[in-house]
Amino acid sequence: MGDPAPAAPPLPAGALCDEIQSRALKLLTTREHSRLELARKLRQRGYPAPEVETVLDALVANDLLSEERLIAAYVAERLSKGFGPVRIRFELREKGLSDEQIQPYLDLEEETLVEYLSLAYRKRFGDEPIDDRHEWAKRSRFLEYRGFPSHLIARFLASVQSPQ
């Protein structure tokens, strides 16, 4: 039998740390945050960086701050809203997350990505066929802006283009 897992360290004590912790937990109740986002928000409120980092270390150790939960929830939400992996990766990088953290959540089958692309496309353009190059370019730009890979966009648009 192995030793029991060590207990998570207690959250830091002290009036300032209590105040920082309270603010951090309040922010975390509205949505998941990355460590970088939470640190920025707390420092913007004037809290000193060393105490912020101490509180954040304790929140991570107690699994109250989890970048994995953030990534999983964010990817699922953005995919369901019609955004592709290129844009989602960019947005998560902006939150201070690394490609190594993000990649496992964006390793989607090409067929799954085409389904998300198709849903975004149909929501915006319906089943109206593409009749000219101008319209094809417009729809392609829309899907690129949404963050879908260009090779999937070209293949998909070729499948919905009117026969000429």
N, C-alpha and C positions, 0 to 999 in steps of 0.2 A: 504494500500500500504506500502511496506517495504522501508527501506532506500536504496538508491543506493549503490552498492558495492563500498567499498573504493578504491581509485585509488592506483595502485601499486606504491611503493616508487620509487623515482627517483634513477637512478644509481649513485653511489658515485662519487663525483667530486674530483678534484685534479690531478696533473700531473701523479703521480704514479698509482693511481686508473684508470685514463684514459688509461694509457699504458697497465695495466693488463686487463682491460675490452676489449680493442682493440684486444689483443692477444687471450683472451678467445673467443671472437666472431669469430675471424678468425678460431680457432680450431673447433668451433661449426658449421661453414659453410660447413666443409668437411664431418662431420657426427655427430650424437648425441653422447654425452659423459655422463658418470656418474659423479656425483659431485667429487667422489674420483679420478677418472682418470684426470679430468680437474685440480683439485687441485695439483695432482702430477706433471703434465706437467708444470703448472705455477711455482711451487716451484723449479722444476729442472732448470728453466730459471733464478733462483735467486731472484724471487719476495718474499717478506716477508709474512709469513703465515697469520698474522692478516689482512693485506690488501687483500690478496687472498680470505680469508673467507668473508670479507665484500663485495667484488665484486661478489662472488658466491651467497651470500645471495640475493643480488639485482637481479642477473640473474634468480634465482629461482622465486623470487617474481614477476618478469616481464614475467615469463613463457618462457624465452629464454633458460633456462636449465631445462630439464624435464626428469627425470629418467623413468617416465611412457612411454614417447615417445621412449626413448632408448630401453626399454624392448620390447615394441610391435614391433618395427622395427627389432630388433636383433633376436627375436624369429622367426618372419616370414622369415627373410633372411636365418637363419641357418636351419630351417625346409626345406625350398625349396632347400637347398644345400645338403640335405640328412643326416642331423645330428638329433639325438634323444634328448629327454628331459633331460636325465641324463647328457649328455655332455653340453647341452645348460645351464642347471642350474649351473654346475660347472664353466663355462666360465663367466656367469653373476655374480657369487659370487666373482670371481677374479676381477671384475670391482667394487667391493664394495657394491653390492646390496644384500638385505636380502631375505631370503626365502619367507617372507610375501609379499614382493613386486613382486617377480618372480612368485609365485604359480598361481595366477589368469591367467597368460598368458600361462602357461603350463598345465592347466586343459583341456586336450584334450580327446575326446572320444577314447576308445581303437581302434575302427574301423579306425579312422583318423590316429592314430599312426601306425597301420598296413599298411595303404596306404603309408605313408612316408617311413616306413621300406622297403616295397616292391619296391618302386621306387629306393631307395639307393642300394638295393640288385641287382635288374635287371640292373641298370646302370653299376655295377661292374662285375656281373657274368652272365648276360643274362639269358636265359632260360635253360641253361645247367643243367641237373639233378645231384644230389649228389649221387655218386656211392660208396663212402667208408667213414669210420669214420674220416680219416685224412682230407678229403675235407670238411666234415661236421664241424669239429673243426675249420678249417681255416675260413670258412664262418661265423661261430658263433663268432669267435674272431673279425673279421672285423666289424660285426654289433654291438658288445659290445663296440668296440673302437669308433664307431660312436655315441654311447650314447643311444642305445635302451635298454629297460628293458629285462632282461634275459628270463622271462616267455613268452614274446611276440616272442622273437627270437626262442625259442625252438618250440613253436606252429607253427610259420611260416616255419621254416626249416623242420619240420615234414610234412608240406603240400607240400613242393617242392621236398622231397626226393624220389628217385627212389624206386619203389616197389621191395622188395628183395625176 
